[in-house]
């Protein structure tokens, strides 16, 4: 049985949410992101893009290119909630849903043509999302994830496109190679230097030649260019979580020790999120006393994987939770409601330097171990359960603690 894969993407999601809240923004050039000189563009409306503005650009530069643009700091909490509305609608109506990010979804609709047309069903689903959320959304429908994603891009803004079975290569051929997922700026420039600008050119090349030029990525790009993609739709589980717990060898009331360990756990788990390319929207803290009574608290947050967002919330929950002054047997931290995503929400906070700091810290951790670089306030946490990794006998690099 041939597969039928639906890809749906909310058009300029952050901008669309702001326009939903304020219709006066309709039709105007909008920039969303950090509003200071060090801020970064997180999203740009279609009206701003002809000026050369794009996401990831310094806000200062974007303002110079498009001086009439309205700059909005953005509200990550509102965007997270709007994403949940769309997720709930889709989850109830498709057999297998993958939430690729806060504004992007895949659904496996294979076999549904036996009862009703997949394209008609996808059309009705799109209209329901638009009607119930007020947000524009586009979709692509084809035999696999790659072609459907490219089709969605071609359908935008606020439209839909079906690629019939067997028409994958003709559809892709005239497009820029940059339209192929996983072809970034550097790879695109490399391909252009080789005279490869259209997908059709890649289709005509031997797969071995692409692999010689770009390694394994070259082989994968060749497959995608030829409409070949067997990757499955991975079911979305909202309850997926990561956690860490520590049972003490001897029960303790040392509050400094408890705070240090809790903060170290939060720091470690946040790094694990970033390393896996994930973001979380729920934080929980657990305390078990010497009499085995266990108490816990949790709180919802805007999707994030940022230290300066996650760690203070963990510490706040712990301070609100620990009030018995009894001997403590166990403490734990848990992140849940996890989905794919990056640290992009931090761009609203004018913290480009902070984001760069995290990236630098993570590179050190990847090379030398997850606790090779830490905050000064967590230095005393010598062991954090099974997730701890030694630093080859060398002392870790210590950063002074500062809450951004």
C-alpha positions in Angstrom: 0.0 0.0 0.0 1.4 3.4 -1.0 1.7 5.9 1.8 -0.2 9.2 2.0 1.6 11.8 4.1 0.2 15.2 5.0 2.4 18.1 6.0 0.8 21.2 7.6 2.5 24.4 8.5 1.1 27.5 10.1 1.9 30.5 7.9 4.3 33.1 9.6 2.9 31.7 12.9 4.1 34.4 15.3 3.0 37.1 13.0 -0.4 35.5 12.4 -1.0 35.2 16.1 -0.2 38.9 16.6 -2.6 39.8 13.8 -5.3 37.6 15.4 -4.9 39.7 18.5 -4.8 43.0 16.7 -6.4 43.3 13.2 -4.8 46.7 12.7 -1.6 44.8 11.9 -3.1 43.2 8.8 -1.3 43.9 5.6 1.6 45.7 7.4 5.3 44.8 7.6 5.9 43.1 10.9 9.1 42.0 12.7 8.9 39.9 15.8 11.9 39.3 18.1 14.3 41.2 20.4 13.5 44.9 20.3 16.9 46.2 21.4 20.0 46.7 19.3 21.2 43.2 20.2 17.9 41.6 19.4 17.3 39.1 16.6 14.4 38.7 14.2 12.4 35.6 15.1 9.7 36.1 12.5 9.0 38.5 9.6 5.8 39.0 7.8 5.5 38.4 4.0 5.3 42.2 3.6 8.8 42.7 5.2 10.6 39.9 3.3 11.0 41.7 -0.1 13.3 44.2 1.8 15.7 41.3 2.4 14.6 40.7 6.0 14.6 37.1 7.3 14.5 35.2 10.6 17.8 35.1 12.5 18.9 38.5 11.2 20.0 41.1 13.8 17.0 43.4 14.5 19.1 46.5 14.0 19.9 45.4 10.5 16.3 44.5 9.8 15.1 47.9 10.9 17.5 49.5 8.5 16.4 47.4 5.6 12.7 47.9 6.4 12.3 51.1 8.5 8.5 51.2 8.2 8.1 47.7 9.8 6.3 47.4 13.1 8.5 45.7 15.7 6.9 43.5 18.3 8.8 41.8 21.1 6.5 38.7 21.0 4.8 36.6 23.7 6.1 33.0 23.8 3.3 32.0 26.2 0.6 33.1 23.8 2.3 31.3 20.9 2.6 28.1 22.9 -1.1 28.2 23.7 -2.1 28.8 20.1 0.1 25.9 19.0 -1.8 23.7 21.5 -5.1 24.6 20.0 -4.0 23.5 16.5 -2.4 20.3 18.0 -5.6 19.3 19.8 -7.7 19.7 16.6 -5.3 17.6 14.5 -4.7 14.9 17.2 -8.5 14.2 17.4 -8.8 13.8 13.6 -5.8 12.0 12.1 -4.7 8.5 12.9 -1.0 9.3 13.4 0.3 12.8 14.2 3.9 14.0 14.5 4.4 17.5 15.9 7.7 18.6 14.2 7.7 22.0 15.9 5.3 24.5 17.5 4.0 25.4 14.0 4.7 22.3 11.9 2.9 18.9 11.7 3.0 15.6 9.8 0.2 13.1 9.6 0.2 9.6 8.1 -3.2 9.2 6.3 -2.3 6.0 4.5 -5.3 3.8 3.8 -7.9 6.5 4.5 -8.7 6.7 0.7 -10.6 3.4 1.2 -13.3 5.3 3.1 -12.9 8.9 1.8 -10.5 10.9 -0.2 -7.4 12.0 1.7 -7.1 15.3 -0.1 -10.8 16.1 0.6 -10.3 15.2 4.3 -7.1 17.3 4.5 -9.0 20.2 2.9 -11.8 19.9 5.5 -9.2 19.6 8.3 -7.4 22.8 7.2 -10.7 24.7 7.0 -11.6 23.6 10.5 -8.3 24.8 11.9 -8.7 28.2 10.1 -12.3 28.5 11.4 -11.7 27.5 15.0 -8.3 29.2 15.6 -8.4 32.1 13.2 -4.9 31.2 12.0 -3.8 30.7 8.3 -2.3 27.3 7.6 -1.0 25.6 4.4 -0.6 21.9 3.6 1.1 19.6 1.1 0.0 16.1 0.4 2.1 13.4 -1.2 3.6 10.0 -0.9 6.3 11.0 1.7 7.4 13.6 4.2 10.0 15.4 1.9 7.7 16.0 -1.0 4.8 17.0 1.2 7.0 19.5 3.0 8.2 21.1 -0.2 4.7 21.1 -1.5 3.6 23.1 1.5 6.3 25.6 0.8 5.1 26.0 -2.7 1.4 26.3 -1.6 2.1 29.2 0.8 0.7 31.5 1.8 -2.5 30.0 3.2 -3.1 27.4 0.5 -2.8 23.7 -0.3 -1.2 21.5 -2.9 -1.4 17.8 -3.7 1.3 15.9 -5.6 -0.1 12.9 -7.3 1.6 9.5 -7.0 4.4 9.2 -9.6 4.7 13.0 -10.1 7.2 13.6 -7.4 10.3 14.0 -9.6 8.5 16.3 -12.2 7.2 18.5 -9.4 10.6 18.9 -7.7 12.8 19.2 -10.9 12.3 22.9 -11.7 12.7 24.1 -8.1 15.8 25.6 -6.5 18.0 23.0 -4.7 17.6 25.2 -1.6 14.0 24.0 -1.5 15.2 20.5 -0.5 15.0 20.0 3.3 18.5 19.9 4.9 20.1 22.1 2.2 21.2 25.1 4.2 23.1 28.2 3.1 26.5 26.6 3.1 25.4 23.5 1.2 23.5 25.6 -1.3 26.5 27.8 -1.9 28.7 24.7 -2.4 26.2 23.3 -4.9 26.0 26.6 -6.8 29.7 26.7 -7.1 29.5 23.3 -8.8 26.8 24.7 -11.2 24.0 22.9 -9.4 21.1 25.3 -8.9 18.0 23.3 -9.7 16.7 20.0 -8.3 16.5 18.6 -11.8 20.3 18.8 -12.1 20.7 16.7 -9.0 18.2 14.2 -10.4 20.3 13.7 -13.5 23.5 13.1 -11.5 24.7 9.7 -10.3 24.1 9.2 -6.6 27.7 8.2 -6.1 28.9 11.6 -7.4 26.8 13.5 -4.9 28.2 11.3 -2.2 31.7 11.9 -3.3 31.2 15.7 -3.2 29.1 16.0 0.1 29.6 12.7 1.8 26.6 10.9 3.3 24.6 14.1 3.2 25.1 14.2 -0.6 23.5 10.7 -0.9 20.6 11.8 1.2 20.1 15.0 -0.8 20.1 13.0 -4.0 17.4 10.7 -2.6 15.2 13.7 -1.5 15.8 15.4 -4.9 14.4 12.3 -6.5 11.4 12.2 -4.2 12.7 9.2 -2.2 12.0 9.3 1.5 10.9 6.3 3.6 11.2 8.1 7.0 8.1 7.4 9.1 5.8 9.8 10.8 6.8 9.6 14.5 3.7 9.7 16.7 3.4 12.8 18.9 3.2 12.0 22.6 2.4 15.1 24.7 3.3 13.3 27.9 6.8 12.4 26.9 9.2 13.5 29.6 12.8 13.4 30.9 13.6 13.4 34.6 16.3 13.0 37.2 16.2 11.9 40.8 18.7 11.6 43.6 18.2 9.4 46.7 20.6 10.5 49.4 22.7 7.9 51.2 21.8 9.7 54.4 18.7 11.8 54.8 19.5 15.5 55.0 18.1 18.9 56.0 21.1 20.8 54.5 19.1 23.4 52.5 22.2 24.6 50.7 23.0 21.1 49.6 19.4 20.6 48.4 19.3 23.8 46.4 22.7 23.1 44.8 21.6 19.6 43.7 18.2 20.7 42.4 19.8 23.5 40.4 22.4 21.1 39.0 19.7 18.7 38.0 17.8 21.4 36.2 20.9 22.6 34.4 21.7 19.0 33.3 18.2 18.3 32.0 18.0 21.6 30.1 21.3 20.7 28.4 19.8 17.3 27.5 16.8 19.0 25.9 19.0 21.2 23.7 21.3 18.3 22.8 18.2 16.4 21.6 16.8 19.4 19.7 13.8 19.5 22.1 11.8 22.1 24.0 9.5 21.5 27.0 6.4 23.3 28.3 6.0 21.7 31.8 8.3 21.6 34.8 7.9 19.5 37.9 9.8 19.1 41.2 9.5 16.3 43.7 10.6 15.9 47.3 10.4 12.7 49.4 10.8 13.0 53.1 12.3 10.5 55.5 8.9 9.2 56.4 8.4 8.4 52.7 5.7 11.1 52.2 6.2 12.4 48.7 5.1 15.8 47.5 5.4 17.5 44.1 4.6 20.6 42.2 4.5 21.4 38.5 4.0 24.5 36.4 3.4 25.2 32.7 5.8 27.5 30.8 6.1 28.7 27.2 8.1 26.1 25.3 11.8 26.5 26.1 15.1 24.8 26.5 16.9 27.9 28.0 18.8 27.8 31.3 17.6 31.3 32.3 14.0 30.2 31.8 14.0 26.6 33.2 16.3 26.8 36.2 14.6 29.8 37.9 11.2 28.1 37.5 12.6 24.8 39.0 14.1 26.7 42.0 10.8 28.6 42.5 8.9 25.4 42.6 11.3 23.9 45.0 11.2 26.9 47.4 7.3 26.7 47.3 7.4 22.9 47.9 10.0 22.4 50.6 8.5 23.8 53.8 8.4 21.0 56.3 12.0 21.3 57.4 12.1 17.5 57.8 14.8 15.2 56.7 14.8 14.7 53.0 15.3 11.3 51.4 14.9 12.1 47.7 14.6 15.1 45.3 13.8 15.1 41.6 13.2 17.3 38.6 11.1 16.5 35.6 10.5 18.2 32.2 7.4 17.1 30.2 5.2 18.1 27.3 8.3 17.8 25.1 8.3 18.4 21.4 10.9 19.1 18.7 12.2 22.7 18.6 15.0 25.0 19.3 15.9 27.9 21.5 14.3 30.4 19.0 11.8 31.7 21.7 14.7 33.3 23.5 15.1 35.7 20.7 12.3 37.7 22.1 14.4 38.5 25.1 17.3 40.4 23.5 19.6 37.6 24.7 21.7 36.8 21.7 24.8 36.8 23.8 23.1 34.4 26.2 22.1 32.1 23.4 25.7 32.2 22.1 26.9 31.4 25.6 24.7 28.3 25.8 25.9 27.1 22.4 29.5 27.5 23.5 28.9 25.7 26.8 27.1 22.9 24.9 30.0 22.4 22.5 32.4 22.0 25.5 30.0 19.5 27.1 29.6 17.5 23.9 33.4 17.1 23.7 34.4 16.7 27.3 31.3 15.5 29.2 28.0 16.9 30.3 29.4 18.4 33.6 32.7 19.7 32.1 31.2 23.2 32.2 28.8 24.3 34.9 27.6 27.2 36.9 29.5 28.2 40.1 26.3 27.7 42.1 26.1 24.0 41.0 29.8 23.2 41.4 29.2 21.3 44.7 26.8 18.8 43.0 29.4 16.1 42.4 26.9 13.5 41.3 23.6 13.8 39.6 22.4 10.3 39.2 23.1 8.1 36.1 23.2 11.2 33.8 26.5 12.3 35.2 29.6 12.0 33.1 33.2 12.4 34.5 35.6 14.8 32.9 38.5 12.4 32.5 39.8 13.3 35.9 40.2 17.0 35.0 38.4 19.8 37.0 35.4 21.2 35.2 35.2 24.7 33.9 33.1 26.9 36.3 30.9 29.8 35.2 29.8 32.4 37.7 26.0 32.1 38.2 23.9 34.9 36.9 20.2 34.8 36.3 19.5 36.6 33.0 
